[in-house]
Amino acid sequence: MLSKESIQFLADLKANNNRDWFLANKKRYETYKADYHKLVADFLDAMKPLDPSLEMLEVKNCTFRINRDIRFSKDKSPYKDHMGLWFSSGAKGANRAGYYIHISPTESFIAGGFYQPDNDELKKVRKEIVFFYDDLEAIVNDKNFKSIYKKLERNENNSLKTMPKGYEKDHPAIEFLKLKSFTASHKFDVSEVTQQDFVSKTTKKLIVLKPLVDFVNRALTSEES
């Protein structure tokens, strides 16, 4: 769980996203950061027994710096006004599927899968789909998956309108092969993060995504030696 003070810090930061305010509230930030890291540690304790691929993760592997990279952004706000937790088996420099928690006073959600892979990674996932699409069908049709996440996310930014080159137009997995990201998400109210059972309840929902995470990571690592 998080303290209400941490949620209030994020709300105040959103309203005062500038360096002067941040420096004046440095003590609040340090308290928030400790709360953040404690939450990550609690999730690691809960997730590792359920997904052994996360066993080597430490808190520092699952957190994000509060400073935004504004070099190529029109939004020059210097700080992130949300909390992000990322759990993935990928070693440094290796992109892998994983689990994500996004906490914000205005929008909070859990998610998992593989977001915006590069071309080589996308080809590997599509190859896995071509040969083992029945596995992916079973994953997204699982009753627990459907009850929480409904389906894989599909929108104009993460899906092609037509079949990608090199694939049969009548392939039974055509809708999966059009995807450019393989993710699912579920929104929740930020008030839930201050409840004692937040970690246990959220872990149960996140681990439903393990088959999807495993499917993608199998594709990414099957040709590695």
Sequence and secondary structure as in RCSB ss.txt:
>XXXX:A:sequence
MLSKESIQFLADLKANNNRDWFLANKKRYETYKADYHKLVADFLDAMKPLDPSLEMLEVKNCTFRINRDIRFSKD
KSPYKDHMGLWFSSGAKGANRAGYYIHISPTESFIAGGFYQPDNDELKKVRKEIVFFYDDLEAIVNDKNFKSIYK
KLERNENNSLKTMPKGYEKDHPAIEFLKLKSFTASHKFDVSEVTQQDFVSKTTKKLIVLKPLVDFVNRALTSEES
>XXXX:A:secstr
   HHHHHHHHHHHHT SHHHHHHTHHHHHHHHHHHHHHHHHHHHHHTTT GGGTT  GGGS   SB   TT S 
   B SSEEEEEE   TT    EEEEEE SS EEEEEEE S  HHHHHHHHHHHHHHHHHHHHHHH HHHHHHH 
S    TTTB SS  TTS TT TTHHHHTBS EEEEEEE GGGGGSTTHHHHHHHHHGGGHHHHHHHHHHHHTT  
